[in-house]
Amino acid sequence: MNSPGRKIKFQATDADAGTRLDRFLAVRAPDISRTRLQRFIKEGRVYLNDHPVTLPRHRINSGDILEFEIPAPEPLKLTPEAMLLDIIFEDSHIIVINKPAGMVIHPGAGHERSTLVHGLLHHCGDLKGIGDTMRPGIVHRLDKDTSGLVIIAKDNAAHQSLIEQFASRTTDKRYIALVAGKLRDRSGTVNSPIGRHPVHRKKMAAGVSRGKEALTQWKIMREMKGASLIEAHILTGRTHQIRVHMSSIGHPLLGDMLYGGPSVVKLQDLTVKIPRQMLHAAELAVTHPLTRERMRWQAPVPEDMKKVISALS
């Protein structure tokens, strides 16, 4: 519904009367940030009963009709970039990369250059026509500050097969994470739907009424000073899933300030700085799109995470 270039139309109900215009649109168009919606309003792109309205704080009435068009983003030009890629596996159909923390998977707003896609285009050559124009070959993602395994398709048949495997949950994805505090149990499961946070548009939230099913299994690998090292197995692939779920049970990831994780762990005789969210995609298993062989790869814990583990141990 909220794809670029399409017109969006809403009618206010009695329950909406008196609501600020920007808040009304934020609820009705959750895929668009409130900041962006406010910009649309100030630019005169939003029409209230066929007339432009430019005040985000304008209060709407029951029966009001709101319309606006999501402008199509200016096309980005994908230019191959030579970069060092940690290749775990590669054949003519797929490539598996151990992504470092700090690298963005594909181009987008604020990340027009030096993404994994730019490096893949240089390494693989022609990936055009494999999935999305700006995300050629991409079938799943990791957050910028999450390290670990990513699999990319190198042809359309592989792309379709991997998309179906992720959708049908036949892949196996295991992560290693450092979370704050000591968990009560040795293992557990968080089964709580995840959706966009009702107020903070850049965040996700667990237990929201319109959330999608999300299931995370975890177990303790090691207990340390002020933290626990866990293995997390996700059975669904929701945005920020492990980060949201662990925060929801009172144990946010170290370094994950968006969800309440500390950037510094202070103990009686020790202060440990946390360089980024302590999450690493350590293991990935899929069925090869062509050979149908079950394949599994592992990526070692990166040095920045090792240093934190060592310091807290």
Beta strands, then each sheet from edge to edge (+ up, - down):
strand 1: 7-11
strand 2: 47-48
strand 3: 51-52
strand 4: 65-69
strand 5: 87-90
strand 6: 94-99
strand 7: 147-153
strand 8: 172-180
strand 9: 187-191
strand 10: 194-196
strand 11: 204-206
strand 12: 215-224
strand 13: 227-234
strand 14: 264-267
strand 15: 270-273
strand 16: 279-287
strand 17: 294-298
sheet 1: 1+ 4- 2+ 3-
sheet 2: 5+ 6- 7+ 16+ 8- 13+ 12- 9+
sheet 3: 5+ 6- 7+ 16+ 17-
sheet 4: 10+ 11-
sheet 5: 14+ 15-
end
